[in-house]
């Protein structure tokens, strides 16, 4: 048992971390390996790999991802911001590299390979961009000489431009939506809300008319007779087959013919084998993480920390909701993973990065830190910083 009086680095971390949030995220990470054991063997067998190929790799990703999350959770808000700059810069370089030397899969260049290791840079850019956008919005609200709203818009344009060129409409919509929420939380006037909403609608219409794969997905969603809906049909069939309580571990039959049952459609496999009630438990874990994060954001005084927490949990929650909605055929297919549950190394490590940042930002801070932040905020508004104040 760790005493509250213990002044070691780990002791202080343990008593300041949100342990409920930590346990919820850790539970999802472990659950991902368990559900991979149910969903991935048929896929591995179908493509000629070892039966537990994906399970072993998912378990292999788990330990370093957990260590990344825990290591980042020790950082201060300022260190989180600096880490976001580093990750964002590196991720943007890799995003540009994918356009030239990227691995093409299903008509899109979203992955780059180094010595046999395949990385999806957009997964790492997302949380880093959200933290930087939160900082720019906060600085723009506190400092008259800081055009934070304009700079964040420029950053968004650079990210969206590279994502569209891959093309990756799903990540584009997700990133833009979370950025829009941050803009609103930072005090965006209603006229801007209407303007950005119109720009977003125009962008989607343009994507439908210009990008053939986007048009095909939307057409198939609106009229299933216009194209191949095999995966979606089998995903909804898996839900119906499993019922409330599921067929039991290893007893699923529909899962054996779902091509992406270990990644985009693992939620459907879970429904078939463990039932709709178990899926509702998974949904409640995601909801708890999002609501817990929003609770922290509401009770945080520092502008940057408040916006960054809100942005990270919205990114996490919206991605989860999109994946589950696709599985239930409520929206067109997006090719987006279910956080910590779907198979994928880039997704696992990027989510560990984002959740590590969230845990770091939601830690209880000494009152002196909050007072220093308040002094810096007032100094910036008055146009001069106090002597010795950190930048």
N, C-alpha and C positions, 0 to 999 in steps of 0.2 A: 504494500500500500504506500502511495506517495503522499508525504505530508505536505500541507499547505505552507508550512514554514520552510520547506526545502528551497534553497536559492540557486539550485543548479539550473542550467539551461533547459534541460528536459522537464524539471519540476515546474518551472515557470510556464513552459509551453503547455503542460498537461492541465494546469489550473486556469489557463486563459483561453484554450481552444474550445470551440463549441463541440463537445463530445457527442451530442445527439446527432449533429450534422456529420461528424466524422464517422460514426458507426453506420449511419444510413448509407453514405457513399461507399464505405468499405463493404457493406452487405451487398450492394449492387454489383461490386467488382467480383465478389465470390459467386454471386448468383449467375453472373455471366459465364463463368467456367462450367457451372452445373448445367445450365441450359444449353451450352455448347455441346455437352456430352449427349444431350438428347437430340439436338438438331443437326450436328455436323457429320456424324458417321455416314449417313446415306449419301451426302454430297461427296464426301471423300471417296467412297466406294464407286460412285458413278463416274468420277473423273480419273480413276485408277491410282489413287493415293492410299497410303496406309489408313486403316479404318479410323484411327484416333489422331490423324495428322493435325486437324484443326484444333482439337481439344488440347493436345500437347502444346501447340504453339500459343493458344490462348492462356494456358497455365504458365507458360514461359514468360509471356508479356506481363502477367499479373504482378510478380514480385518487383521488377524494376519500376513499373507504373505506380505501385503503392509507395515505393521509396521516393519517387519523384514528387508525388503529392505531399507526403509527409515533410520532405526537405523544404519544399516551397512554402509550406504552412508556417515555417519558422521565421519567414521574412517580415520586415516591417512594410507598411504601405508604400513608403518611398522606394524600398528595394523591389517591391512588386512592380511598381511603375517602371523602374530601370530594366527589370527583366523583360517586361512587355516590349520595351523599345528594342531590345536585343533580338527577341524572338520574332517580332514583327519585321525587322530589317532582314533577318536571315530568311524568313518565310517568303517575303516578297521577292527576294532574289531567286529562290527556288521556284516560285510561281512562274517567274519569267523564263526560267530554264525549262520548265515543263512544256512550254509552247514550242521549243526547238528540239529538245532531246527527251521529251516525255514519252512514257509508255502509253500507247494508244489502246484503250479497251472500250469496246462498244461505241466507237466513233468519237471518244473524248480523250483529251490528253490531260489527265489530272494527277498522274503519278510520275515520279522520277526515281530511277534505280541507281544505287551506289553499292558496288561490290556485292550485288545480290540482294541488298536490302531495299525494299520498295517503300517509298514515303509519299504521302499525300500532303503537300505543303499547305493547302487551304485549311486543313484541320487545325494546324498550329497558328495560322494567321488569325482565325476567328477570335479566340479569347484574347490574344494580344491586342488586336484592333479594338475590341470592346473596352479594354482597360484604358487604352490611349485615348479613345473617344471620350470616355468618362472624365479623364483628366483634363482634356481640352475644353469640354463643356464647363467643368467646374472652374477652371482658370478664367475662362471667358466671362463667367458670371461674377467672379470676384475681382478681376482686374480690368480696368478700363482700357489699358494699352494692349490687351491680349485678345486678338480676333479668334477666340477658340472655336466659335461656331463655323467660321469660314475654313479654318484649318482642318477641322474634323470632316467637313464636307469634301475637302480636297483629298484627305486620306481615304474616305469612302469611295470617291471616284476612282482612285488608283486601284483599290482592292476589287471593286466591281468590274472595272475594265479588264483586269487580268482574268477574273473568274468567267466572264462572258466569252472571252477568247478561247477558253479551254474546250468546249463551253460547259458551264456548271450553273444552270439556272436555280437549282435547289439551294445551293450555298449562297448564291446572290440574293435570293429572296429572304433567306434566313438572316443573313448579315445586315441587309438593308432594314428589315423589320425591327431588329433589336436596336440598331442605330436610331431609327425613328422614335422608338420608345424613349431612348436616352435623351434625344432632342426635346421631346415633350416634357420629360421630367425636369429638364434643365430650364424650363420656363419658356418653351416655344410658343409664340403667339398663335392664336387660332387660325389666322390667315395663312400661316406657314403650314399648319396641319392640313388645311384644305389643299394648298399648293403641292405639298409633298405627296399627299394621297393621289392627286391627279397625275403627278409625275410617275408614281408607281404604277398606276393603272395604264398609263401610256406606254411605260416600259414593258409591261406584260403583253399588251396588244402587239407591240413591235416585235417582241420575242416570238410570239405566236406566228407572225407573218414572215419573219426572217429566218428563224431556226427550225428546220424541218423536224428534228427529233422532238422539239417542244410541241409543235403542232400535232404530231402523231400521238403523243401522250394525252394531250387534252382531248383530241377527237375520240380516242379510244375510251376515255373516261366518260365523255358525254354520250357516246354511241358505241357500245361494245362491239357492234357488228362491223365497225370500220377497221378493225385490226385485231392483232393477237393479244388476248387478255388472259393467257394461260395462267401466269403466276397469280394474278389478282383473283381469278376464279378459284384456284386451288387454295389460296389463302383464306378466302371466305368459307370455302368448303371445310377447311380445317377447323374453323370456329364452330361450324354446325356439327361436325363430327365429334368434337370433344365435349360439347355440352357444358353444363355447369361444373362438373367435377373431373372431366377428362378421361381418357382411356387408360391412363397409367403410364409410368416411365417406360419407354421402349416399345410401347404398344401402338404408336401412331402409324397410320398407313398413308395418309395423304402427304405427310411430310417427305416421304421417300421420292416424290416426283416434283417437289418444289425446287427449282434450280438454285435459288438464293436463300434457301431455308436457314442457313447458318449466319446470314448477314442481314439483309433488308427485311426478311420475312420471318425472323426468329420469333417474333411475337405471336404469329399464327401457329407455329410449331408448338409453342408453349401452351396455347389455347387447346390444341388437340390432345396433348398428352397430360396436361395438368388442370385444364378446365378454365372456364371464364372467371370463376371465383378467384383462382390463383392470379389470373391476369389483373384482376381488380386490386389484389394485394400489391402487385408490381406498380400499378398506376398510383396507388396510395403512397408508395415510397418516393416516387418522382414528385408527387404533389407535396409531400412533407418537405423535401429538400428545397423546392421552390418557395413554399410559404415560409419556411424557416429563414431562408435568405432574405425574403422581402421584409420579414419582421426585423431582422438586423438592419436592413437599409432604412427602415422607417425610424429606428431608434438611434441612428448614427448622425452626429452633428457635422462631421467633416463632409464637405460637398463631394470631393473626389471619391472618398470611400463609399459614400451612400450611392452614388451613381454607378461605380464599378461593381458593387455587390448586386445592385438591381440588374445591371446589364449581364453579368455572368450567369445569374440564376434564370433570367429570361432566355438567354441563349441555350442553356441546358434544358429548360422546360419546353421551349418551343420546338427544339429538335426532337425531343421525346414525343411530343404531341403529333408532330408531322409524321414520324415513323409509324406510330400506332394508327393514325388516321388513314395512312396509305394501306396498312394491313386490313383495315375494316372497309376499304374501298370508299372512303369519304372524300378523298381528294386524289388528283392524279399522282401516279408514281413519281417519286423524287430521287430515289437512289440514296437515301440518307439512313445512317445507322441508328439503332436504338442505343443510347449512351450506356457504356460499360457492359452491355448484354450482347450486342452483335459482335461477331468476330471481326478483328482488324487491329493490327499493331498501331498504325498511325492514329486511328480513332481512340484507342485506349490511352496512349501516351499524351495526346492532345487534351483529352478529357481530364487526365490526371493533372496536367498543367493548369487547366482552368479551375478545377476543384481545389487544387493546392492554393491558387491565388484567392479563391473564395474563403477557404479556411483561414488563410493569413489575414485577410481583411476583416473577417468577423471575429477575430480574437479580441478579448477584453483588453483595452488599453488603459494604462495608468492615467489618472486625472491630469497629471503634469503634461502628458503628451497632448491631451485634448486642449489644455490651456495654451500650450505653445502653438498649436495649429490655429487657435482663435486669434492669438497675437499676430501671427504671420498674415492671417486673412485681413485683419484690420489695417495692418501696415501696407499691404498691397493696395487696398482701397484708397488709402491716403497718399499713395505714390512713393513711399519710402519704407525700407525695411529696417527693423531695429538692429542695432549693432550685434554682430555675432549670430544673427539669425540665419539658419541654413536655407539654401535656395530651394 
